Structures are given as structure tokens and as C-alpha cells.
Amino acid sequence: MPNPTLNPRSVAVGEPSARASLRVNQSDRTHRLAIVILTAAAAALRFRCLACKPFWFDECFSAELARISRANFLYLLWWREANMSLYYLLLRLWMHFGQSEFFIRSLSVVIGAATVPAVYWLAAMLYDRRVAWISSALLAFNAFSVRYSQEARSYALFTLLAALSSGYMIAFLREPSRGRRSGYLIASILAVYAHFYALLLVGAQWIALRLLKRRDAGDESGKAANELSSAWKVIGLGVLPLLVFVAKTGAGPIRWIHRPGLRDLIQFCEHMAGSTTVLLPLVYIVVCLAAIVPFGKRLLTGGPDWQTWRVQFLLIWLIGPPVLTVLLSFARPVFLARYMIFCAPALVILAAAGLARLPRSGMQITATAAVLTVSCQAVSFVYAHDFDDERDASGAVTQFILDHAQPGDAIVFHIAETRVAYEFFRSLRAGENTAGADFSRQLGPEIIFPDSGSGLGYRDFTGKPTPDLLRSAALLHQRLWVMLMYNETASRPDPTTEMMDNVLPESFPKMQRWEFYKAEVRLYNRE
């Protein structure tokens, strides 16, 4: 396969072999030390201010799902939460060693930092060490990566496995072996269990390999690509349970996603570049074009060399999934910026290839330093803010209820999942660090709905209160708290809120209301 990076240890003609070997060893040690330093810097950026922002609903959901009983955990994975199941399993193991907000989030930090050497490895195989250094530095200081490496969700794991999947694929194309093929299969299957959208990555790889087989059917790269064809069957079998889950649940779990508009797409470009303005995305566009333009029409017609194909592969990985999900969103909204985070490695590698094309090393260093400087400003922003502005006030709501509750009070949750966030923050307040503990009679109002027994069970993650249940609670309690979250539709409250508005005043003539961000607290009182 014609690839200039296949033998990075080439020795100048006439140079003594012992001296050349010494220089190679010194170079390898320098590179290993440098990647360790860069990975440590990435970890430091992600650990810094890790607990500055409060937990929000999705993170509480991850933590509570991870620490419920084993039977309830497995039941919920199969019936409701198979997506991100790999992350939930890892978090379940991780939380045996600590359950503070900082420690729970630190799993994503470790994974996010590990993505830096993974991207270095992939970029070095596609290009050379210079591109690998630049791309790994761009990822280390990318605010979008930092943002989701500080969240107790699967996005950092998703990105790491995407990089490893593509890395093993390229490694196999360069030098086929059973181990590299197995690595590709394992990383690809695990990526799908980290997030279902990893199937888009597998699809992008399939398209890229089809181009490679069509172009080089007779040479080593074409033969290696042909050998990977059987991998699709293995991957399909490996992710079959998840495919059955998706067929069973349909689009219900993502029905809350809105159809993207032009502003959403502009913001997506900003976020992928790790910025809050259009400046950095424009810089990325320019440097990516520097890597793309020299190949011209060959990118469309299929160039005769490895150099052209690697650009095709990165473009298909970077552009294909977002474009496809945007087009599908005209029928059913499925595009969400953070679901596309697995495209970040392709972006930074392509941008690094463009920066490496600058004619002088000094210019490359200066340009890269300028991009990293702007990126650091965005990193400072995400320590206190969110790109997507979706962090709710469930923690503040829980603390408010616990501060103002009186003996004999009861509480009803607007939808069952709302209790998940309430339980997480209540456990922190109670100093409770064991799964499945029953605090209901020890701290806060008595829980009326959802209440399937001691602690959280799978039934407490789904359902809505009924009018009969509310009327029964009214007969037994003087005061009834109601916690509502995400209950507004485009123009009016949702049906459950409207039902409560009609039923509860029948028994409670007085009602107080407190508004929080994306949440609401009501206190119904007989007096």
C-alpha cells in the first residue's frame, strides 16, 4: 500500500546503523514522553472545575440506573435503556469505589483523556507523527470534548471507541492480522453499545472501504478491504440485541428531539470546533480545505493513491452522519449536536493535515498555537456554561422541597422519571451511598407516585399519576407536593399537567407555586 508513514524509521543512506538506531530510540522515547505529557494535560483540563456545574437530570439518571439492584438494572436495559448500556455497566462498576458527583463524572474524564493517544495513533497511521501531534493537541484542547468529558453520560466513551474502531480498521489495512481484525470488530461492536449512533460510523467505514476495494481491488489494500467485508456480518450479529431493542421501542426514546433549523446547524459547527463563536469554525474550514483542495476531482472520481483515499475516509466520517441525520429529520427529527461528537476525531485529524501543509515549521507551530489559544478561551467558558443550555435545576428543586417539607407531607412526581433526579440529590443530602436504600420515611415527604416499594425499581422509571391516585392521596394528607419537569409543550402544558390542574383543586383549595429552570414545584394545601 503506498503510504509514506508505513516506515517512519527510515535511515539516511550511508549513516552508520548503530548511530541511526540510537537516534530512532531517542526519537521514540521523546515521542512517548510527549504523548504522555499531552494526555496528562488533557486530563488536567477535564478534571479542572469538574464539580463546578450541578448535576442535571440525565446525569442523575445515569447514576441511579447504575446503582439499582442487578435484576432491576438488567430489566431496564432491555426494556428501556439499551442505548448507552455499555456506559451504564462501566459506571456501575466505577461507583463501587465512590459515589460523589466528582467521582461519578471522573469516569468520563479518564475516558476523554484516553481518547487523545487513540487519536494520535489513528492520525499517525493515516499521515505521520507531525499530523498526529497536531490532531491530538487539537482534541485535548477542544472545548466540545472537554464539555462532554465532564458529564456522567456516554459521549466520551462513544468518541474513544469511534477512534479505536477506525484505528484498528486502518491498522488492518496497513498490515492485516487476526488481532487487528478482532480489535476492529470488538471496538465497533462496543461503540454501538456505547451509543446506537455508532452504526453511522460503521456505515461511513463501509462506504470508505467500498471506495478502496473498487479502486485497488488487486493490490494489498484492496485485498485487506475485501477481507473486512465479512466483518459486517459479525458486527451485525454482535449488535443484534440492540437492533431488536430499537425495533421494539421505535423512536420513542428520542421523540423529544426537535427538527433542526439553520441556527442549529451553525451552532453545531461552532460546537464541533470547540467554540461559542463563528471564528474558530471558520479557521477549521480554512485549514480543512488546505488538506482537501490539493486532491481536487480525485476525491469524487476515486484517486489512484492512498493519500486521496484517507481524505475521502475522513470526509465521509466527518460529513456523512450529520448530513444523513439532518435529512432524516425532515421525516422524523433525529439530529442532535452531541450525538455527532464521534465525528470529532475526523475533524481534528483533517484540520491537522491542513495545518501540516503550511510551508514552514515555524508557520505550522504559530498557526497551531493560535488555534489552541482560542480553544482555551472556549474551555474556560464550558467550566461555567453549557453549549446546549440544557442543564435543569432538579438539584435546587430537591433541596427546596426537603428544606420546606413538614411531617405528614406527601409528594407526587409529574412523570415517574422525575423521581430519579429527586432520589439522587436526596441520597447526597442523607449521606446515603448504597443502592436501593429506603429514605422515604427518614427524609422528605412520603412518596405517593411512583412508589413500587423499598428504593428505586424498574417500575419507578416509567408511568404517570392517575386521577384516582391523586384523589386517594388527597384523603390521607393535609399537604401534597408536586414536582414537575419538562412539562411544557409548544403552546400549552402537557396532558398530565392539565389533569393535575383539574383534579387536585377538588381537594386542595390552596396552591403555591415556585418556578425553577425547566422545573416547577407546587404545594397543595387544604388550609
C-alpha positions in Angstrom: 0.0 0.0 0.0 1.5 3.3 -1.0 1.7 5.1 2.4 4.6 7.4 3.3 4.0 6.7 7.0 4.5 3.0 6.8 8.2 3.2 7.7 8.7 6.3 9.8 12.1 5.0 11.0 13.8 5.2 7.6 17.6 5.7 7.9 19.6 8.0 5.7 21.9 6.3 3.1 25.4 5.9 4.4 24.7 6.6 8.0 26.2 4.1 10.4 23.4 1.7 11.6 24.4 2.0 15.3 24.0 5.8 15.3 20.8 5.6 13.3 19.4 3.0 15.8 20.3 5.3 18.7 18.6 8.2 17.1 15.5 6.2 16.4 15.4 5.0 20.1 15.8 8.5 21.3 13.1 9.8 19.0 10.7 7.1 20.1 11.3 7.9 23.8 10.8 11.6 23.1 7.5 10.9 21.3 6.3 8.6 24.1 7.1 11.1 26.7 5.4 13.9 24.8 2.2 12.0 24.3 2.1 11.2 28.0 2.5 14.9 28.8 -0.2 15.8 26.3 -2.6 13.2 27.7 -1.9 14.4 31.2 -2.6 18.0 30.1 -5.9 16.7 28.6 -6.8 15.0 31.8 -5.9 18.2 33.8 -8.2 20.3 31.6 -11.0 17.9 32.2 -10.5 17.4 35.9 -10.4 21.1 36.5 -13.7 22.5 37.7 -15.2 19.1 37.4 -17.8 19.7 40.1 -18.4 23.4 39.3 -21.6 22.8 37.4 -24.5 21.0 39.1 -25.7 17.5 38.1 -28.7 17.6 35.8 -31.4 15.2 35.1 -29.5 13.0 32.6 -26.6 12.6 34.9 -28.8 11.7 37.8 -30.5 9.1 35.6 -27.1 7.6 34.8 -26.1 7.4 38.5 -29.4 6.0 39.7 -29.7 3.4 36.9 -26.1 2.3 37.7 -26.7 1.7 41.4 -30.1 0.0 41.4 -30.3 -3.7 42.1 -28.9 -6.1 39.5 -32.3 -7.5 38.5 -33.8 -4.0 38.0 -30.7 -2.9 36.2 -30.9 -5.7 33.6 -34.7 -5.3 33.2 -34.4 -1.6 32.5 -31.6 -2.1 30.0 -33.7 -4.5 28.0 -37.0 -2.7 28.1 -36.0 1.0 28.2 -32.3 1.9 28.2 -30.3 -0.4 26.0 -28.7 2.6 24.3 -25.6 3.6 26.3 -25.8 0.2 28.1 -22.0 -0.2 27.9 -21.5 3.1 29.7 -24.1 2.2 32.4 -22.3 -1.1 33.0 -18.9 0.6 33.4 -20.4 3.3 35.6 -22.0 0.6 37.8 -18.5 -0.9 38.3 -16.9 2.5 38.8 -19.4 3.5 41.5 -18.3 0.7 43.7 -15.3 2.9 44.6 -17.1 6.2 45.1 -20.5 7.9 44.6 -19.8 11.6 44.8 -20.6 13.9 41.9 -16.9 14.5 41.3 -16.1 10.8 41.3 -19.0 9.8 39.1 -18.0 12.3 36.4 -14.4 11.3 36.7 -15.1 8.1 34.7 -15.8 10.3 31.6 -12.7 12.4 32.3 -10.4 9.3 32.3 -12.1 8.1 29.1 -11.9 11.5 27.5 -8.2 11.8 28.2 -7.6 8.3 26.8 -9.0 9.5 23.5 -6.0 11.8 23.0 -3.5 9.0 22.4 -6.1 7.0 20.5 -6.4 9.9 18.0 -2.6 10.2 17.9 -2.4 6.6 16.9 -5.0 6.9 14.2 -3.6 10.1 12.8 0.0 8.7 12.7 -1.2 5.7 10.7 -3.2 7.9 8.3 -0.5 10.6 7.9 2.7 11.0 10.0 3.8 12.0 13.5 3.5 15.7 12.8 -0.1 15.4 11.9 -0.6 13.1 14.9 0.8 15.6 17.3 -1.3 18.5 16.0 -4.5 16.5 15.9 -4.1 15.1 19.4 -3.4 18.6 20.7 -6.5 20.0 18.9 -8.6 17.3 20.6 -7.0 17.8 24.0 -7.9 21.5 24.0 -11.3 21.1 22.2 -14.0 22.6 24.4 -16.7 20.3 23.0 -14.6 17.3 24.0 -13.9 18.9 27.4 -17.6 19.6 27.9 -18.7 16.0 27.4 -15.7 14.6 29.2 -17.1 16.3 32.3 -20.5 14.7 32.1 -21.8 11.4 33.5 -23.0 10.2 30.1 -21.7 8.0 27.4 -20.4 10.7 24.9 -16.7 10.5 25.9 -16.8 6.7 25.7 -18.6 6.9 22.3 -15.8 9.1 20.9 -13.0 6.9 22.3 -14.5 3.8 20.8 -15.1 5.5 17.4 -11.4 6.5 17.3 -10.3 2.9 18.2 -12.7 1.3 15.7 -11.3 3.5 12.9 -7.7 3.0 14.2 -8.0 -0.8 14.1 -9.5 -0.6 10.6 -6.6 1.5 9.3 -4.1 -0.7 11.1 -5.6 -3.8 9.4 -5.5 -2.1 6.0 -1.8 -1.3 6.5 -0.8 -4.7 7.9 -3.6 -7.3 8.1 -3.6 -9.6 11.1 -6.1 -11.6 13.1 -5.5 -9.4 16.2 -6.2 -6.2 14.3 -9.3 -7.6 12.7 -10.5 -8.7 16.1 -9.7 -5.3 17.6 -11.8 -3.7 14.9 -14.8 -6.0 15.5 -14.6 -5.5 19.3 -14.2 -1.7 19.2 -17.0 -1.4 16.6 -19.5 -3.5 18.5 -18.7 -1.8 21.8 -19.1 1.6 20.2 -22.7 0.7 19.2 -23.4 -0.4 22.7 -21.9 2.9 23.9 -24.3 4.8 21.6 -26.6 3.5 18.9 -25.5 6.2 16.5 -22.2 4.4 16.2 -23.9 2.5 13.4 -23.5 5.7 11.4 -19.7 5.3 11.9 -19.8 1.7 10.7 -21.8 2.8 7.7 -19.2 5.5 6.9 -16.4 2.9 7.2 -18.3 0.6 4.9 -18.7 3.3 2.2 -15.0 4.2 2.5 -13.9 0.6 2.2 -16.1 0.1 -0.9 -14.3 3.0 -2.5 -10.9 1.4 -1.6 -11.9 -2.0 -2.9 -13.2 -0.5 -6.2 -10.0 1.4 -6.7 -7.4 -1.1 -5.5 -9.1 -4.4 -6.0 -5.9 -6.1 -7.0 -3.4 -4.7 -4.6 -2.8 -5.3 -0.8 -5.1 -2.5 0.4 -7.9 -3.7 -1.8 -7.4 -7.3 -0.6 -7.4 -6.2 3.0 -10.6 -4.2 2.4 -12.2 -7.2 0.9 -11.2 -9.3 4.0 -13.0 -6.8 6.2 -16.2 -7.4 4.2 -17.1 -10.4 6.4 -16.7 -8.2 9.4 -20.1 -6.6 8.7 -21.9 -9.9 9.4 -20.0 -10.3 12.7 -20.8 -6.7 13.7 -24.5 -7.2 12.8 -24.7 -10.4 14.9 -22.9 -8.6 17.8 -25.3 -5.7 17.8 -28.5 -7.8 17.1 -29.9 -7.4 20.6 -29.7 -3.6 20.3 -31.3 -3.7 16.9 -34.1 -5.8 18.3 -34.5 -3.2 21.1 -34.7 -0.3 18.6 -37.2 -2.2 16.5 -39.3 -2.8 19.7 -39.1 0.7 21.1 -39.1 2.7 17.8 -38.3 6.4 18.0 -40.0 6.8 21.4 -36.8 7.4 23.4 -35.8 10.3 21.1 -39.2 11.8 20.4 -38.2 14.9 22.3 -35.6 15.9 19.7 -36.7 18.9 17.6 -36.3 19.3 13.9 -33.0 21.3 13.3 -33.1 24.7 11.8 -30.3 26.8 10.2 -29.3 28.2 13.5 -29.0 24.7 15.0 -26.6 23.7 12.2 -24.5 26.8 12.6 -24.3 26.1 16.4 -23.3 22.5 15.6 -20.4 23.7 13.5 -19.4 26.0 16.4 -19.6 23.3 18.9 -17.6 20.7 16.9 -14.8 23.3 16.6 -15.0 23.8 20.3 -16.1 27.4 20.1 -19.0 29.7 21.0 -18.5 32.0 18.0 -18.0 31.5 14.3 -14.3 32.5 14.4 -12.9 29.1 15.2 -15.2 27.2 12.8 -14.1 29.4 10.0 -10.4 28.7 10.9 -11.2 25.0 10.9 -12.9 25.3 7.5 -9.9 27.0 6.0 -7.3 24.5 7.3 -9.5 21.6 6.4 -9.8 23.0 2.8 -6.0 23.2 2.8 -6.0 19.4 3.3 -8.7 18.8 0.8 -8.2 21.1 -2.2 -4.9 19.6 -3.4 -6.7 16.4 -4.3 -9.4 18.2 -6.4 -11.6 16.0 -8.5 -9.8 12.8 -7.4 -11.9 12.9 -4.2 -15.0 12.4 -6.3 -13.7 10.1 -9.0 -11.5 8.0 -6.7 -7.9 8.8 -6.8 -5.2 6.2 -7.6 -3.3 6.6 -4.3 -3.6 6.1 -0.5 -3.2 9.9 0.1 -6.5 10.5 -1.7 -8.4 7.7 0.0 -7.5 8.8 3.5 -9.0 12.2 2.8 -12.1 10.6 1.4 -12.4 8.4 4.5 -12.1 11.4 6.9 -14.7 13.4 4.9 -17.2 10.6 4.8 -16.7 10.1 8.6 -17.0 13.8 9.3 -19.8 14.9 6.9 -21.8 11.7 6.3 -23.5 11.1 9.7 -24.6 14.8 10.3 -25.9 15.2 6.7 -27.8 11.9 6.9 -29.4 12.7 10.2 -30.4 16.2 9.1 -32.0 14.8 6.0 -33.9 12.1 8.0 -35.0 14.9 10.4 -37.4 16.2 7.7 -39.4 13.0 8.3 -38.6 12.3 12.0 -36.2 14.6 14.0 -33.1 12.5 14.8 -30.3 15.1 14.6 -28.7 16.3 17.8 -25.3 18.0 18.1 -23.9 15.9 21.0 -24.9 12.7 19.2 -22.4 13.7 16.5 -19.5 14.0 18.8 -18.0 10.8 17.5 -17.1 12.8 14.3 -14.6 15.0 16.3 -11.6 12.7 15.6 -12.1 13.1 11.9 -12.4 16.9 12.2 -9.2 17.3 14.2 -7.2 14.9 12.0 -8.3 16.7 8.8 -7.6 20.1 10.3 -4.2 18.9 11.5 -3.4 17.7 8.0 -4.2 21.1 6.7 -2.0 22.9 9.3 0.8 20.5 8.5 0.7 21.6 4.8 1.9 25.1 5.8 5.3 25.6 4.1 7.5 26.1 7.2 7.6 24.5 10.6 7.6 27.9 12.2 4.3 28.8 10.5 2.8 25.4 11.5 3.7 25.9 15.1 2.4 29.5 15.1 -0.9 28.6 13.5 -1.4 25.6 15.7 -0.6 27.7 18.8 -3.1 30.4 17.7 -5.9 27.8 17.3 -5.1 26.3 20.7 -5.2 29.7 22.3 -8.6 30.4 21.0 -9.7 26.9 22.0 -8.5 27.5 25.6 -10.8 30.5 25.8 -13.8 28.3 24.9 -12.6 25.7 27.5 -12.8 28.4 30.2 -16.3 29.1 29.0 -17.5 25.5 29.4 -16.3 25.3 33.0 -19.3 27.5 33.9 -21.7 27.2 31.0 -23.1 24.6 28.6 -23.0 24.7 24.8 -26.6 23.4 24.6 -28.0 25.2 27.6 -30.0 22.2 28.8 -28.9 21.9 32.4 -32.1 21.9 34.6 -32.5 22.8 38.2 -33.5 19.4 39.6 -31.0 19.7 42.4 -32.2 23.1 43.5 -35.8 21.8 43.4 -35.0 18.8 45.6 -33.2 20.9 48.1 -36.1 23.4 48.2 -38.7 20.6 48.9 -36.5 19.0 51.6 -36.0 22.4 53.3 -39.7 23.2 53.4 -41.3 19.8 53.9 -43.2 19.1 57.1 -44.1 15.9 58.9 -47.1 14.2 57.2 -46.4 15.8 53.8 -46.6 13.7 50.6 -45.1 14.2 47.2 -46.2 13.2 43.7 -43.9 13.4 40.6 -45.4 14.6 37.4 -43.7 11.8 35.5 -42.0 8.8 37.0 -38.5 9.7 35.8 -38.6 12.9 37.8 -38.2 10.9 40.9 -34.8 9.7 39.7 -33.3 13.1 40.0 -35.0 13.7 43.3 -33.6 10.4 44.7 -30.1 11.2 43.6 -30.0 14.6 45.4 -31.8 13.3 48.4 -29.2 10.5 48.7 -26.5 13.1 48.8 -28.3 15.0 51.4 -28.9 12.0 53.5 -25.3 10.9 53.2 -26.5 7.6 51.7 -24.1 5.8 49.4 -25.7 2.4 49.0 -28.0 1.3 46.2 -31.6 0.6 46.8 -31.8 2.2 50.3 -35.2 3.4 51.5 -35.1 7.0 52.7 -38.9 7.7 52.3 -39.7 7.7 55.9 -36.4 9.3 57.0 -36.0 12.3 54.8 -38.6 14.4 52.9 -42.3 13.8 52.2 -43.8 10.4 51.7 -43.6 9.4 48.1 -47.0 8.6 46.6 -46.0 8.2 43.0 -44.1 6.4 41.7 -43.7 4.1 44.6 -43.1 0.4 43.8 -41.6 -0.5 47.2 -38.3 0.0 49.0 -35.9 2.1 47.0 -36.0 2.6 43.2 -37.1 -0.3 41.0 -37.7 -0.5 37.3 -41.4 0.4 37.7 -40.3 3.8 39.2 -38.7 4.8 35.8 -41.9 4.9 33.8 -45.5 5.9 34.1 -47.7 8.9 35.0 -50.0 9.5 38.0 -53.7 8.9 37.5 -56.7 10.9 38.8 -57.8 8.1 41.2 -54.3 8.0 42.7 -54.3 11.8 43.3 -57.8 11.7 44.9 -56.7 8.9 47.2 -53.6 10.8 48.3 -55.8 13.8 49.0 -57.8 11.8 51.5 -54.7 10.9 53.5 -52.6 14.0 53.5 -53.0 17.7 54.5 -50.3 18.9 52.2 -49.2 17.5 48.8 -46.0 18.5 47.0 -45.9 18.1 43.2 -42.6 18.2 41.3 -42.8 18.9 37.6 -40.1 18.8 34.9 -40.2 19.3 31.2 -43.9 19.5 31.2 -44.5 22.3 28.7 -45.3 21.6 25.0 -45.0 24.2 22.3 -48.1 26.1 23.3 -49.6 24.6 26.5 -48.9 22.3 29.4 -48.8 18.6 28.7 -51.9 16.4 29.3 -50.6 15.1 32.7 -50.2 18.7 34.0 -53.7 19.6 32.7 -55.1 16.6 34.5 -53.5 17.7 37.8 -54.8 21.2 37.3 -58.3 19.8 37.1 -58.1 17.1 39.8 -56.1 18.5 42.7 -58.1 21.7 43.3 -61.1 19.5 44.1 -59.4 18.5 47.4 -56.9 21.3 47.9 -58.3 24.8 47.8 -54.9 26.4 48.2 -51.9 26.1 46.0 -48.4 27.7 46.0 -46.1 27.6 43.0 -42.3 28.1 42.6 -40.6 28.3 39.2 -37.1 26.9 38.6 -35.2 26.4 35.3 -37.0 23.7 33.4 -38.8 22.6 36.6 -41.6 23.6 38.8 -42.7 23.0 42.4 -46.3 23.1 43.7 -47.6 22.8 47.2 -51.3 21.9 47.5 -52.8 22.6 50.9 -56.2 22.0 52.5 -56.0 25.2 54.6 
